[in-house]
């Protein structure tokens, strides 16, 4: 009996994209720090079912390792994460795994500090992964954004209002524009910005600082700060698909612009879709 293989996929440059595998997320740990690397560089670490599955397993592994005192999340290649993979292969029938909101709630609730090291693009779900980490270091060439509105979608994890406040959240979520690293710093999306060649060094320095501190005190302070936001019902609102009002609005994606763009994606490919989507942002 043979298992049917998903159809081959190619980058705009004609390079074959590897099939989903356990190597879509890499894990290593030493000297008290766990390193979780999103590892789909040919598609800028876009999120599909495989990356989600293995990212969840890596987070669980780091949380359960008593030797790990701090965690660094990073992206392989030239980007942190380009958001959801709109051309991903379907998840195998019968395979169950937590969604990204559930994984990031685990990051939120665990007592260990989690640091995002961001270079290149962190957009869509990539933006939200970086935002849900406790500490975010960005390279000076990093780009951030909740760009889903451009193609007719809402945000998967509603973290932005709690992170940047009312006006900043509306700017980010409703315009769909990209923020450079300094604007991300100004709005509170990141903690600090460093030259690109210093990104790994700075993330490592922060992690080592956490490792050197009493673990119980670090955990207490993380969970105490989080508790302030939980009392404002943050966790319930992050997964707004359960909200009786917002869930209805989230399902209304049948407008003409969104339908036309998704049809372009299906029939003409990613480059044509991107050109059409970004037309309003040129100039």
Helices and strands as residue ranges (DSSP letters): E 9-10, E 16-17, G 22-24, E 25-30, E 33-38, G 41-43, H 49-64, E 70-75, H 100-109, E 113-118, E 121-123, H 125-132, E 135-139, E 143-145, G 147-151, H 160-175, E 179-180, H 181-187, E 192-194, G 196-198, H 199-212, H 215-230, H 234-238, G 240-242, H 246-250, H 256-268, H 270-277, G 278-281
